[in-house]
Amino acid sequence: MFHTYSLGILLLVAGAYALYDSSSDVIELTPSNFERLVTKSDEIWIVEFFAPWCGHCKNLVPEYKKAARALKGIIKVGAVDADQYKELSQKYAVSGFPTIKIFTGSKHSPYQGQRTAEAFVEAGLKAAKEKAFENLGKKSSGSSSDKSDVITLTDSNFKELVLDSEDLWLVEFYAPWCGHCKNLEPHWAKAATELKGKVKLGALDATVHQEMASRYQVQGYPSIKFFPSGKKTSDSVEDYNGGRTSSDIVAFALEKFTENIAPPEIVQVTTEEAMKACSEKPLCVVSILPHILDCNAACRNEYISILTRLGDKYKNKMWGWVWTEAGAQPALEEALELGGFGYPAMAVVNAKKLKFSTLRGSFSESGINEFLRDLSFGRGQTAPVKGAEMPKITTTEPWDGKDGELPPEEDIDLSDVDLEKDEL
C-alpha cells in the first residue's frame, strides 16, 4: 500500500509540472536525446525551453501543441524542461522562459515572432525553405534569413552590451504578441542596417526579460529608449517618441550620432599611413593646395579652415579628409587627374571601388559644399582611378605652419664677362 500510495503522489506531482503529455505532438527533449534527435539530425526543429512554473509557458501550451499538430511530418516541434535540465539550457544561453529557438542541425537562431500556432508554422516553413535553397547552393528568394543587424538583448547581456559600452544605442522593448511591434519589425531591421557602424539597434523581449523592462519603466509595447555614448546613467536614457518608419528612426539616430562625434581632422598626406587611414573611410576627400610660395601661411590656413568647417558639417558621413601641397605627391595627383585645372583642386575617392569624382566648381565653401552635397545624394560623375590601384605616397616633411622662403640667390661675379653692346 505504501509503495502504491507513494507512486500515486509522484505521478500527481509529475503531472502537475508536466506541460506536454505523451498524447501531444510536442516531443520531449532531454540531455540524453537532444544531440541525437536535434543537432545531429537533418530535420528542422522548433524547440521551446520552458519552466513548469512559468505562467507565460503555461499560456503558450495550447498554441504550441496546435503548431506541433499542424507541422507533424514536416517540421519537428520539441520542448525542454529547462528548470530540470539546467546544463542543457545554459549551453544554448537560455536566460528566460519560454525561450524558443529554431534548429537546423547544429545551427540555431532565436525565434522572435508572435506566440501563435500560425506564426510558429510560418517560421518553421521559412526555415525549411531556406535550408532547401541552401542545399541548391542558393539563397531563398525574398528571404530575410540573412542575419539581421538588430542585436538581441536580454537581462543577462544588457549591462555588458549597452550600459558598459561606448556606443550609442536605440533599444526596442517589445512583446511577441504585440501587433504594433510586428509592424515595426521590418522598419527596425532596415534602420539597423542603415545605421550600422554609427548607432546600434537592439531588441529586448520585455515579457521574458522583465528586470530591464522594469528598470526602464516599460509600460507599453513597443517602447523605444535611446542610450547615449559613454557612461550611461538612468538620467541619460531618453524616450524615443518619433515616427515608426525606418527613415524617422534613422533621422533621429543620425542627429544623435552627429551630436556625439568630433569633427574629422584635416590631415596632411606626408606618409603612406596617412593616405591608407583616409582610404579606409567610406569616401576620402583629397585636396591639393597651392605651393607655399604661391599661397602663404595665411592663405593656406584659410583653405584649411574651409575644409575644417565642411568636415564638421559632413562629419556624420564618416569620410576621411586629407590635403597635400601641389607637386608634393605627383602620383596621387596623376591617379586622381588633379592639377590640370590649377590649384587648389579637390577629388573625392572611393578606395574600395577605385573610383573618384573631381570638383569642377570653385574651391570655396559654397562650391565645395554643393559638390559634396551632390555626392552624398549619389549624384555626380565618377571616373576610374588611373592605374587601377591607389597610388604610392612619397614620404615628405610636414608643413611647419610658416610662410615659404625662396632659396638664397647666388652672387654671380660679372667682372670677367666681356659683353658686347648689342648683347645688352
C-alpha positions as CSV (number, residue, x, y, z in Angstrom):
1,M,0.0,0.0,0.0
2,F,2.8,2.4,0.9
3,H,4.5,1.9,-2.4
4,T,1.3,2.3,-4.4
5,Y,0.4,5.5,-2.4
6,S,3.9,6.9,-2.9
7,L,3.8,6.2,-6.6
8,G,0.5,7.9,-6.9
9,I,1.8,11.0,-5.2
10,L,4.8,11.0,-7.5
11,L,2.6,10.7,-10.6
12,L,0.4,13.5,-9.3
13,V,3.4,15.8,-8.7
14,A,4.9,14.9,-12.2
15,G,1.5,15.5,-13.8
16,A,1.2,18.9,-12.1
17,Y,4.5,20.0,-13.5
18,A,4.5,18.4,-17.0
19,L,3.3,20.8,-19.7
20,Y,3.2,18.3,-22.6
21,D,1.9,14.8,-22.1
22,S,2.6,11.8,-24.3
23,S,-0.5,12.3,-26.3
24,S,0.8,15.6,-27.5
25,D,2.8,16.0,-30.8
26,V,5.4,18.1,-28.9
27,I,8.4,15.8,-28.4
28,E,10.1,15.8,-25.0
29,L,13.8,16.6,-25.3
30,T,16.4,15.8,-22.7
31,P,20.2,15.8,-22.4
32,S,20.2,12.1,-23.4
33,N,18.4,12.5,-26.7
34,F,18.9,16.2,-27.7
35,E,22.1,15.7,-29.7
36,R,20.9,12.6,-31.5
37,L,17.4,14.0,-32.4
38,V,18.2,17.7,-32.9
39,T,21.8,18.8,-33.5
40,K,22.9,15.7,-35.4
41,S,19.7,15.5,-37.4
42,D,18.9,16.7,-40.9
43,E,15.5,17.9,-39.7
44,I,14.3,21.3,-38.8
45,W,13.3,21.7,-35.2
46,I,11.4,24.3,-33.3
47,V,12.5,23.9,-29.6
48,E,10.9,25.6,-26.6
49,F,12.9,25.8,-23.4
50,F,10.4,26.1,-20.6
51,A,10.0,26.1,-16.8
52,P,6.9,24.2,-15.5
53,W,6.1,27.0,-13.0
54,C,6.3,29.8,-15.6
55,G,3.0,31.5,-16.4
56,H,3.9,32.5,-19.9
57,C,5.0,28.9,-20.6
58,K,1.6,27.6,-19.5
59,N,-0.2,30.2,-21.6
60,L,1.8,29.1,-24.6
61,V,0.9,25.4,-24.4
62,P,-2.4,25.4,-26.5
63,E,-0.8,27.3,-29.4
64,Y,2.4,25.3,-29.2
65,K,0.5,22.0,-29.3
66,K,-1.6,23.2,-32.2
67,A,1.6,24.2,-34.1
68,A,3.1,20.8,-33.4
69,R,0.0,19.0,-34.8
70,A,-0.1,21.2,-37.9
71,L,3.7,20.7,-38.6
72,K,3.6,16.9,-37.9
73,G,5.6,15.1,-40.7
74,I,7.0,18.4,-41.9
75,I,8.9,20.2,-39.0
76,K,9.7,18.7,-35.6
77,V,8.5,20.5,-32.6
78,G,10.1,19.8,-29.2
79,A,10.3,21.1,-25.7
80,V,13.0,21.0,-23.0
81,D,12.2,21.4,-19.3
82,A,15.0,23.9,-18.7
83,D,14.3,24.0,-15.0
84,Q,15.1,20.3,-14.7
85,Y,17.9,20.3,-17.4
86,K,19.8,23.4,-16.4
87,E,23.1,22.5,-18.1
88,L,21.4,21.9,-21.4
89,S,19.6,25.2,-21.3
90,Q,22.7,27.1,-20.3
91,K,24.5,25.6,-23.3
92,Y,22.1,27.5,-25.5
93,A,22.2,30.7,-23.5
94,V,18.6,30.3,-22.1
95,S,18.1,33.1,-19.5
96,G,14.3,33.5,-19.5
97,F,11.2,31.4,-20.1
98,P,9.9,30.5,-22.5
99,T,12.9,30.7,-24.9
100,I,12.2,29.4,-28.3
101,K,14.9,28.5,-30.9
102,I,14.9,27.1,-34.4
103,F,17.5,24.4,-35.0
104,T,18.8,23.4,-38.4
105,G,21.3,20.7,-37.3
106,S,23.9,22.4,-35.1
107,K,22.9,25.8,-36.3
108,H,20.3,27.6,-34.2
109,S,18.7,31.0,-34.1
110,P,16.3,32.7,-31.7
111,Y,12.6,32.7,-32.6
112,Q,11.3,36.3,-32.1
113,G,7.8,36.1,-33.7
114,Q,4.4,36.0,-32.2
115,R,3.4,33.1,-30.0
116,T,0.6,31.8,-32.1
117,A,0.3,28.5,-33.9
118,E,0.2,30.3,-37.3
119,A,3.4,32.2,-36.5
120,F,5.2,29.0,-35.5
121,V,4.1,27.3,-38.7
122,E,5.3,30.2,-40.8
123,A,8.7,30.3,-39.0
124,G,9.2,26.5,-39.4
125,L,8.3,26.5,-43.1
126,K,10.5,29.5,-43.7
127,A,13.5,27.7,-42.1
128,A,12.7,24.6,-44.3
129,K,12.6,26.8,-47.4
130,E,15.9,28.4,-46.6
131,K,17.5,25.0,-46.0
132,A,16.2,23.7,-49.3
133,F,17.6,26.6,-51.2
134,E,20.9,26.3,-49.3
135,N,21.1,22.7,-50.5
136,L,20.8,24.1,-54.0
137,G,23.6,26.5,-53.3
138,K,21.3,29.5,-53.5
139,K,19.6,31.9,-51.1
140,S,15.9,31.7,-50.7
141,S,14.2,34.4,-52.8
142,G,12.7,37.1,-50.7
143,S,14.3,35.6,-47.6
144,S,15.1,37.8,-44.7
145,S,17.1,35.0,-43.1
146,D,20.3,37.0,-43.7
147,K,21.5,37.9,-40.3
148,S,19.6,40.9,-39.1
149,D,21.7,43.8,-37.8
150,V,19.3,44.1,-34.9
151,I,21.1,42.8,-31.7
152,T,19.1,40.5,-29.4
153,L,19.3,41.8,-25.8
154,T,18.5,40.0,-22.6
155,D,18.6,40.7,-18.9
156,S,22.0,38.9,-18.7
157,N,23.8,40.7,-21.6
158,F,22.2,44.2,-21.4
159,K,24.8,45.7,-19.0
160,E,27.8,44.4,-21.0
161,L,26.5,45.3,-24.5
162,V,24.6,48.5,-23.8
163,L,25.4,50.1,-20.4
164,D,29.1,49.4,-20.3
165,S,29.8,50.2,-24.0
166,E,30.9,53.5,-25.6
167,D,28.3,53.0,-28.3
168,L,25.1,54.9,-28.9
169,W,22.1,52.5,-28.7
170,L,18.4,52.6,-29.6
171,V,16.6,49.7,-27.8
172,E,13.2,48.5,-28.6
173,F,11.3,46.8,-25.7
174,Y,8.7,44.6,-27.3
175,A,6.2,41.8,-26.7
176,P,6.0,38.9,-29.2
177,W,2.2,39.1,-29.3
178,C,2.1,42.9,-29.9
179,G,0.8,43.9,-33.3
180,H,2.5,47.3,-33.3
181,C,5.8,45.6,-32.5
182,K,5.2,43.3,-35.5
183,N,4.6,46.3,-37.8
184,L,7.7,48.0,-36.5
185,E,9.9,44.9,-37.1
186,P,10.9,45.5,-40.8
187,H,11.4,49.2,-40.2
188,W,13.6,48.5,-37.2
189,A,15.7,45.9,-39.2
190,K,16.1,48.3,-42.1
191,A,17.2,51.2,-39.8
192,A,19.7,48.9,-38.0
193,T,21.3,48.1,-41.4
194,E,21.4,51.8,-42.4
195,L,22.9,52.8,-39.1
196,K,25.5,50.0,-38.9
197,G,28.8,51.4,-37.6
198,K,27.2,54.5,-36.2
199,V,24.3,53.6,-33.9
200,K,23.4,50.2,-32.6
201,L,19.8,48.9,-32.6
202,G,18.7,46.3,-30.1
203,A,15.5,44.5,-29.3
204,L,14.6,43.0,-25.9
205,D,11.5,40.8,-25.3
206,A,10.1,42.6,-22.3
207,T,7.7,39.8,-21.5
208,V,10.7,37.5,-20.8
209,H,13.4,39.9,-19.7
210,Q,11.4,41.7,-17.1
211,E,14.3,43.0,-15.0
212,M,15.4,45.5,-17.7
213,A,11.9,46.3,-18.7
214,S,11.0,47.2,-15.1
215,R,14.2,49.2,-14.6
216,Y,13.3,51.4,-17.5
217,Q,9.6,51.6,-16.6
218,V,8.4,50.0,-19.8
219,Q,4.6,50.1,-19.6
220,G,3.5,49.7,-23.3
221,Y,4.8,48.0,-26.4
222,P,6.9,48.8,-28.3
223,S,8.8,51.2,-26.1
224,I,12.0,52.6,-27.6
225,K,14.7,54.1,-25.5
226,F,17.9,56.0,-26.6
227,F,21.1,55.3,-24.7
228,P,23.9,57.9,-25.4
229,S,27.6,57.0,-25.8
230,G,30.0,56.8,-22.9
231,K,29.0,56.0,-19.3
232,K,25.3,55.6,-19.1
233,T,23.1,56.5,-16.1
234,S,19.4,56.4,-15.5
235,D,19.2,60.1,-16.1
236,S,20.9,59.9,-19.5
237,V,18.3,57.5,-21.0
238,E,15.8,59.2,-23.3
239,D,12.4,58.1,-24.6
240,Y,12.1,57.9,-28.3
241,N,8.7,59.3,-29.3
242,G,9.3,59.9,-33.0
243,G,7.8,58.2,-36.1
244,R,7.9,54.4,-36.6
245,T,9.3,54.3,-40.1
246,S,12.9,53.4,-40.9
247,S,13.5,56.9,-42.2
248,D,12.2,58.5,-39.0
249,I,14.3,56.2,-36.8
250,V,17.4,56.8,-39.0
251,A,17.0,60.6,-38.9
252,F,16.7,60.7,-35.1
253,A,19.7,58.4,-34.7
254,L,21.9,60.3,-37.1
255,E,21.1,63.6,-35.3
256,K,22.2,62.0,-32.0
257,F,25.2,60.5,-33.7
258,T,26.3,63.8,-35.1
259,E,26.0,65.4,-31.7
260,N,28.2,62.8,-30.2
261,I,31.1,62.7,-32.7
262,A,34.0,65.1,-33.0
263,P,34.7,66.7,-36.4
264,P,37.3,64.9,-38.5
265,E,40.9,66.0,-38.5
266,I,42.1,67.5,-41.8
267,V,45.4,65.5,-42.3
268,Q,48.3,66.4,-44.4
269,V,49.5,63.5,-46.6
270,T,53.1,63.0,-45.7
271,T,53.2,59.2,-45.3
272,E,51.6,56.1,-46.7
273,E,49.8,55.5,-43.4
274,A,48.0,58.9,-43.6
275,M,46.6,58.1,-47.0
276,K,45.8,54.5,-46.0
277,A,43.8,55.7,-43.0
278,C,41.8,58.0,-45.3
279,S,41.3,55.3,-47.9
280,E,39.7,53.0,-45.2
281,K,36.8,55.5,-44.8
282,P,33.7,55.3,-47.0
283,L,35.0,58.2,-49.0
284,C,38.3,60.1,-48.9
285,V,38.2,63.9,-49.6
286,V,41.6,64.8,-51.2
287,S,42.6,68.5,-51.5
288,I,45.7,69.7,-53.4
289,L,46.6,73.2,-52.0
290,P,48.9,75.7,-53.8
291,H,52.6,75.6,-53.1
292,I,53.5,77.7,-50.0
293,L,55.4,80.1,-52.3
294,D,52.2,80.7,-54.3
295,C,49.9,80.9,-51.3
296,N,51.4,82.0,-47.9
297,A,50.6,80.6,-44.4
298,A,47.5,82.9,-44.0
299,C,46.2,81.8,-47.4
300,R,46.8,78.1,-46.7
301,N,45.2,78.3,-43.3
302,E,42.1,79.9,-44.8
303,Y,41.8,76.9,-47.2
304,I,42.3,74.5,-44.3
305,S,39.6,76.4,-42.3
306,I,37.1,75.9,-45.1
307,L,37.9,72.2,-45.1
308,T,37.6,72.1,-41.3
309,R,34.1,73.7,-41.4
310,L,32.9,71.4,-44.1
311,G,34.4,68.4,-42.4
312,D,32.3,69.3,-39.3
313,K,29.2,69.7,-41.5
314,Y,29.6,66.3,-43.1
315,K,31.0,64.5,-40.0
316,N,28.1,62.1,-39.8
317,K,29.2,60.6,-43.1
318,M,32.5,59.4,-41.5
319,W,34.6,60.5,-44.5
320,G,38.3,60.9,-44.4
321,W,39.8,64.4,-45.1
322,V,43.4,64.9,-46.3
323,W,45.4,67.6,-48.1
324,T,48.8,67.9,-49.7
325,E,50.9,70.6,-51.3
326,A,50.9,71.0,-55.1
327,G,53.8,68.9,-56.5
328,A,54.5,67.0,-53.2
329,Q,52.6,63.9,-54.2
330,P,52.7,63.6,-58.0
331,A,51.5,60.0,-58.2
332,L,48.4,61.0,-56.2
333,E,47.7,63.9,-58.5
334,E,48.1,61.8,-61.6
335,A,45.9,59.0,-60.3
336,L,43.1,61.4,-59.5
337,E,43.7,63.6,-62.5
338,L,44.3,66.7,-60.4
339,G,46.4,69.7,-61.1
340,G,45.3,70.2,-64.7
341,F,42.9,72.9,-63.7
342,G,45.3,74.7,-61.4
343,Y,45.4,74.8,-57.6
344,P,43.7,74.4,-55.2
345,A,42.0,71.3,-56.5
346,M,39.8,68.5,-55.0
347,A,38.7,65.0,-55.7
348,V,36.7,62.5,-53.6
349,V,37.8,58.9,-54.0
350,N,36.2,55.6,-53.1
351,A,39.3,53.5,-52.5
352,K,37.4,50.2,-52.4
353,K,35.7,50.8,-55.7
354,L,38.7,52.7,-57.1
355,K,36.5,55.5,-58.4
356,F,36.8,59.2,-57.9
357,S,34.9,62.4,-58.6
358,T,36.5,65.8,-59.3
359,L,35.4,69.2,-58.0
360,R,34.7,71.2,-61.2
361,G,33.3,74.3,-59.4
362,S,35.1,76.9,-57.3
363,F,37.3,75.8,-54.4
364,S,35.2,77.9,-52.0
365,E,33.0,76.9,-49.1
366,S,29.8,77.1,-51.2
367,G,31.4,75.5,-54.2
368,I,32.8,72.5,-52.2
369,N,29.5,72.2,-50.2
370,E,27.5,71.9,-53.4
371,F,29.9,69.3,-54.8
372,L,29.9,67.2,-51.5
373,R,26.1,67.5,-51.2
374,D,25.6,66.1,-54.7
375,L,28.0,63.2,-53.8
376,S,26.1,62.5,-50.6
377,F,22.9,62.0,-52.7
378,G,24.7,59.8,-55.1
379,R,24.9,62.4,-57.9
380,G,28.0,63.4,-59.8
381,Q,30.2,61.9,-62.5
382,T,32.9,59.4,-61.5
383,A,36.0,58.1,-63.2
384,P,38.2,55.1,-62.5
385,V,41.4,55.7,-60.5
386,K,44.3,55.7,-63.0
387,G,46.4,52.6,-62.8
388,A,43.5,50.7,-61.2
389,E,45.1,51.0,-57.7
390,M,45.7,53.6,-55.1
391,P,48.9,55.5,-55.8
392,K,52.1,55.2,-53.8
393,I,52.7,58.0,-51.4
394,T,56.1,59.7,-51.1
395,T,57.3,60.4,-47.5
396,T,57.7,64.2,-47.1
397,E,58.2,66.6,-44.2
398,P,55.0,68.0,-42.7
399,W,54.3,71.7,-43.1
400,D,55.8,73.8,-40.2
401,G,53.0,76.3,-40.4
402,K,55.2,79.1,-41.6
403,D,55.5,81.1,-44.8
404,G,57.7,79.7,-47.5
405,E,61.2,81.0,-48.1
406,L,62.8,81.4,-51.5
407,P,66.2,79.7,-51.8
408,P,69.0,82.2,-51.4
409,E,70.3,83.7,-54.6
410,E,73.9,83.1,-55.6
411,D,76.1,86.1,-56.1
412,I,77.5,86.0,-59.7
413,D,80.7,87.9,-60.4
414,L,80.3,89.5,-63.8
415,S,83.7,91.4,-63.8
416,D,85.3,88.9,-66.1
417,V,82.4,88.7,-68.6
418,D,83.0,90.8,-71.7
419,L,79.7,91.8,-73.1
420,E,79.2,93.4,-76.5
421,K,77.0,96.4,-76.6
422,D,74.4,94.7,-78.8
423,E,74.1,91.9,-76.2
424,L,72.8,94.2,-73.6
